[in-house]
Amino acid sequence: MTGFAGDATLTQEGAVAQKRVKTLCEVFMLKSQARAIRITISANPVAKGRPRVAFKNGRTWSYTPHKTQAAQEDIVKRLVKYQHRCFGRHVPVKASVCFYRIKSKWLPKQEALPVRKPDLDNFLKLVLDSLNGVLVEDDAQITSMTVKKRWAGNGKGCITVRLEEDRYDKGKD
């Protein structure tokens, strides 16, 4: 699938895929050897939008913005093919994530790093929510993290994710 277009069917497919992957993660929990997964998602990074509230017929409804929901479903679909390498429930995970954004031709050339909005933490929230139940049982398993926001050199945005089992080395922290 290209882009982040989505509909109700895609939402159902994403939910079914996450349930199936969750089961597979439990199966592979016993094989929690030190391993690493490196994934490149070829899509322009999207920041997680804040939940919205609407008033209809005297009732209050909260919903996730469509762009956020479609982007998360697209990332989940791309991650599902790595589900056989997921981390078990009690395995600490170290994550490294880099967001490569497309630089507008209107921005000054001196701007070497993307110091503009959207914020790095909002990009990260979307990726971590997409990992839940797919490659990690819960994003609470992530015990250390490195996150970067960079300009894409080739004019195509992408997200690189590296997950590996986190080892505690006493005396090094």
N, C-alpha and C positions, 0 to 999 in steps of 0.2 A: 504494500500500500504506500502510495506517495502522498505527502502532505499530511494534514491533520483533519481532513474532512471526516465526520462521523455521524452516526444516526443511532436510533434506539436498538437496532439489530446488533451493531458493533458493541454497544454497551453490554448486551446480554452475552455475546460471544466472549468479551473480555472477562466477565464475571465467571462464566463457565470454565474458561481457561485457567483463571486464578485458582478455582477450587480444585481442578485436576492437578495443577502444579503443586498445590499445598500438600496433596496426598503423596505425590512423588517425592517432595522434600522430606516427608516423614520416613519414607522407605529408605532414602539415601542417608538418613541421619546416622546410621551405624557406620557408614564409610567416611567418617569425617577426618580424612587424611589432610595433611598440609597441602593445599593446592591453590591455584590462582585462576581467575577468570578475567580475560580482557576483552571488552566489547566496544566497538565503535558504532554509534547510532548516527547514521547520515541524515540528520534533520536539523534544521535551525533550532537552537535552544529556545524553549518557551518557559517563561516564569509562571509559577503557580499563582493563579488569581485568588483573591479573597472571596470567601463565600458571600453570596448576595442574599438580600431579603426583599421579598415582594409582598404586597398586600393585594389580595383578590377576594372579592365577595366577603369582606370583613374578616378574612383569615390571613394569617401570616405564613408565608412559605419561604424556606431557605433553600438555595440551590448553588451548585458549583457552576461558574461560567463555562459556556460551551467550549471555548477555545482551550481552557485548562483540561476539561474532561476528554476532549478529542485527542489532545497531545498525550495525555497519560495513557489512554487506550492504545495509541499508536506505539508508544514505547513498550508497553506490556506485550503487544503482539510481536515486537522485534526481540524481546527478551525470552519469550516462551521457548524458542528453539535451543536455549542454553539450560533449560530446566533440569536436564539430567545431571548437571554439575552443581546443583544447588547446595547450600550449606545447611546443615542440620540445625535443630532448634536451639541447642545450647553451645554452639560453636561461635566464639568471638571472631568478628570479621573486621579487617582493616580495609577501608575504601579510599580510592583515589579517583577523583572525578575532575575532568577538564571540559569546560564549555567553550567551544570555538564559535564566535559570533561573526556575522557578516558586517563588515565596516562600510558605512555609507560613504559615498564619494563626496558628500558635503562636509564631512568631518575634517578637522585639520590633520595634516599629515604628521605633525609632531606628536599626536596622541598615540603613544606606543601601546598602551594598555586601555581596555574598555572601562573607564572610571564612571561611566554613565549608567543610568537605570536601564533595565531592571537590576535589582540587587542580586548579588551572588546567592544569598540564602534562599531567595524565592525560586531560582533555578534548581537549587539543590533539593528543596522540598518536593518538587515534582518528580525528580529522579528517585528519591528515597521512597516515596509513596508507590512508584511503579515497581520497585524492587520487592516490596512487601508481598509475601506469599508466592513469589516467582523464584527468585534466587536466594532470598533469605526468608526465614519464617516470619521475622518481625524486624523492623529497622532498629529496634532497641539492641540487637546483637552487634551493631556497628560500634566498636570500642575506640577506634582511632580513624582519623580522616584527614585527607589532603584535598583541598578544593581550589581550582583555578578558573579564572575567566580571561580568555584571550581573544584576539582578533584572528579570524581565519585567514591564513596566507593565500589560499587558493580561491577565495571568494565563495566557498561553500561551507555553511555552518555544519557542525557535528558535535557530538557529545562522546567523550571517551570515558569508560568506566572500567576500573580495575578493582576486583574484589579478591582478597586472599585471607586465609586464616591468620588471625592475629595471635602472635606468640608473646607471652609476657617474659621478658628477660629481666630478672631481679637485679636491681642496681643500675640499670641503664636509663631509667626514667627519673 
